[in-house]
Amino acid sequence: MTDPSSDTRQAQPRIRGFEAALPIALLRARAATAHKFKPHTDAEGLSQPQWRVLRALAAGEPLDSKTLAQRCALLQPSLSRIFRSLMDRGLIEDHPTDDYRSRFMKLTPAGQEIFNRVAVISEAVYRDIEHAYGRAELMDLLEKLNRLCAVCDALPDLPIEMPEAGRHPNQRSPR
């Protein structure tokens, strides 16, 4: 029989249940909703990130890569690969500008045609989701998610009050 006082394992920290983890719930919601839009983007040979770029450019205004990365929730290296792929397919093109520090992109007529085909189906999917979930509830959810993003963006990367057991090696102890 083992003596419990000789157990050298540290007690496991208390943490909220897995089903109550915000990042997991957000990932599941993203997967569930993206799954509804994926078949019609796949049918056009577009990845979800490529579709987001076309969708962002569809308003007609040329956008710089920094703005596109932010709007489409993409990292710059991914965006560069997406640009190459969409340009190779003739769906987007460089937009000449006097600002040589930024790269501006715009939809081509072929890109606009694909956007138009996918957008019709995309809006039908939105209507299905609104019907099942509730239009007001969906608008409220979007508002809350946008607020959550703003709140999290305003918070520091590490917790404001770091518990001693979880202290990051680069963080100083409070005096």
N, C-alpha and C positions, 0 to 999 in steps of 0.2 A: 504494500500500500504506500502511496506517495504522500509525503508530508506537504500539505497545501502551502505552508510557509516557505518551502524550499522552491516553489515555482518561480522561475526567473522571468517568465513572460510578463510583459507590461499589459496592464488592463487596456482593453480596446476602448478607444474614445467613443463617447456617445455621439451618434450622428443620426439625422432624420432618416426615416425609412426610404428604401430605394424608390418606391412608388411615389414618394413625395419630393423627389429630387427635381428641382426646376430644370436643370440642363437635360435630364432624361425626358421629362414631359415635353419640353420644347422640341427635342429631336424626334420624338414619336409623332408629335403634331405636324412637324415639317414633313416627315416621311409619309404620313397618311394623306396630307394635302398634295404634296408633290406627285404622289402616285396617281392621283386623279388627272393631273395635267400631262404626265409623261407620255402616254400613248400617242397623242397627237403631235408632240414635238419629235418623238422617235420616228413617226411616220414621215417627217420631213428631213430626217437625218440630223436633227439638232439635239445636242445635249441640253440639259436644263440651264447650265451657265450660258451657253450660246444663245438660247432663247431669251434669257434675261437681258443680254446685251442688245439683241434685236429689238426687244420690247422697249428698252430705255431709249434707243435711237429712233423709234417709230414716231415720236412726237414731231420729228422733222428737224429739230435743232441739233447741229453738230455738237458733240460732247467731247471733252478732253478725257484722257485715260484716268486721271485721278477722280473725276466726277463719276465716270462709269464704274470704276472699282467700288466706290462708296455706294452708289445706287444699287448696284447688282450684287453687293456683298461678296466681292471677289478680291483676291490678293493680286498685286501687280504682275508677278510672274505668270499666274494663271491667265490673266487678262491678255498678256502678250501672246501666249499660245492661242487663245481664242481669236484674237485679232488676225493672226496668220491664217488660221483655219477658215474663218469667215471671209477673209480677203481672197484666199485661194478659190473659194466657191463663188466669188463675185457678189457676195451679199452686203459687204460694207467696203468703204474706201476711205482713204485719207482725205481730210478736208483741208485745203490750203489755208494757212493763217500767218499773220505777221509774228505771232508768238512762237519762236523756235524752241522754247523750253518745254512746250506741251505738244502732245500729239492729239489732234482732233479727228474724230471719225464720224461718218454719216452713213445712212443706209443707201444702197444702190436701188434702182428700180426692181431688180430681182429680189433684193432683201425685203423691199416693201411688199412685193407679191407674196412671199412666204409669210411675212408678218400678217398680212390680211387674211390668209387662209387659216393660220393657226389661231389668230385672235377671235375669229367667229366661234370656233369650238371652245376656246378658253373661256369666253363669256358665257357659253352654255354651261360649262362646268361650274363657273361662279354662281349662276342662277340655281343649279342643283344644290350647291352647298348652302346658299342663302335660304332656299326653300326648306331644306332639312334642318339647318342649324338656327335659322331665323336671321332676317336681314339686320334688325336692330342689334341683336346679340353679336353678329359678325362685325358690325361697325364698332361696337363697344370693345370687342376683343382686339381689333386692330388699333384702336385708340390706346388701350391698355398696354399692348405690346410695344407701341411706339414710346409710350411713357416709360416702360421698363427699360428700353434701350437707352433713353436719355438719362435715367437715374443711374444705370450701371456704368455708362460712359463717364459720368461725373464722379464716380467713386474711385478711390485709389486702387491699384492692382492688388495690394495686400490688405487684409482686414484692418480696419481702423484700430481695433483693439486686438492684438495678437495674443492668444493664450500662450503661456510659457511653454507648454509641451509642443506646441505647433510653431514655435518661433522659427522664422526663416533664417538661415545662417548669415545672410547679408543684412539682417535687420538688427539694429541696436536695441538693447534692453532699455526700458524707460528708466529715468533717474529719479 
